Amino acid sequence: MQSKTVCIMGLGYIGLPTAALLANRKYQVHGVDVVQSTVDTINEGNIHIVEPDLDTFVRSAVNSGNLIAGIKPKESDVFIIAVPTPFHEGYVPNIDYVLSATKSIAPYLKEGNIIILESTSPVGTTEKIAEVLEEQGVDTSKVHIAHCPERVLPGQIMRELVENDRIVGGLNEEATKETVAFYKTFVSGKILQTDAKTAEMAKLTENSYRDVNIAFANELSILSDKFGIDVWELISLANRHPRVDILQPGVGVGGHCIAVDPWFIVHAGGDDAKIIRTAREVNNYKTEWSIEKIKNSALTFEKENGRAAKVACMGLAFKPNIDDLRESPALYVTRQLIAEGLDVLPVEPNLKSSEEFKLLEDEEAINEADIIVFLVAHEEFKGIRIFGKEVFDFCGVTNH
């Protein structure tokens, strides 16, 4: 693999760690982001997101001169597209950012370039990239286009970028071969080869599988509440069976992967995606069910005490020990309670500040609140003991 220059489109939770990793592997990396403040922050050797060890990687990469951020792309050997893929209203996949990034790199492409889509995308998106490039006058027979979905866990990204197996699917065998050679220069895990559509579907399948299993746990938690059973004890007992491994329930499912990717399959699969659709509906319902539980408790408190209850919402991120709020059910719960007129005390130890909320320290919120709601199992919340107040533990943090 002779390529030494890489242009990465999107400097978010995947693009920036990838850029920093490659720059520290002696690649000349040009990172592109549409937000000027993000570009400026990175060029100063700082980061705009929370991820363990990322600050060290970025500082080293920038100080070495191997990582430079900008607003526009530049000629490179490899182009990586790592932009968001949200959905429109009605859970219709939105690949506008991918198509925009594709158009923006078209003028900079030359023969032999590798174009890699890392953004999780609906089946057929990689082919759409080729179509857009052709519309922009690019001879796609002379470049290599492939999909290699990211599959890392927030909080462990820098390690998993290297250690995890990767799936590479090119639009043809040569594209797959060239892309595999590139990833082999920095990935110690296995590089699994397939075609582009299968690679796209594989990532969606991985997250849909997890969504279905979480939905089972969340439905158990609702039924256990109805039957007066401790769901945490129930799951612990059931998991003693040698072939049972039930996941932990929560307040819903968040993040840009598990809460989004199944809808890509449902949208394309229609009525044939029955289980995947139902799992999404169950997990969304768990969030609304949790809100109703809190609201009813607050109403009861007000009737009994003659004043409105103060509700501490413990955690806003979509999963423990990160600052990522994307598709966060905890954030949604907090917003809905405020919209309903409740006196809410938001707590998120992984955020220094918020433009939307006045954040409180955990001890301050717990002391002030009448009702404490644990929404995310952050390490800071484990071991907290609360007496004389109503507690809703939707994430099992008080069982640690």
Buried (B, 14 or more C-beta within 10 A) or exposed (E): BEBBBBBBBBBBBBBBBBBBBBBBBEBBBBBBBBEEEBBEBBBEBEBBBBBBEBBEBBBBBBEEEBBBBBEEBEBBBBBBBBBBBEBEEEBEBBBEBBBBBBBBBBEBBEEEBBBBBBBBBBBBBBBBBBEBBEEBEBEBEEBBBBBBBBBBEBBBBBEBBBEBEBBBBBBBEEBBBBBBBBBBEBBEBEBBBBBBBBBBBBBBBBBBBBBBBBBBBBBBBBEBEEEEEEBBEBBEEEEEEEEEEBBBBBBBBBBBBBBBBBBBBBBBBEEEBEEBBBBBEBBBBBBBBBBEBBBEBBEEBBEEEEEBBBBBBBBBBBBBBBBBBBBBBBBBBBBBBBEEEBBBBBBBBBBEEEEEBEBBEBEEBBEEBBBBBBBBBBEBBBEBEBEEBBBBBBBBBBEE
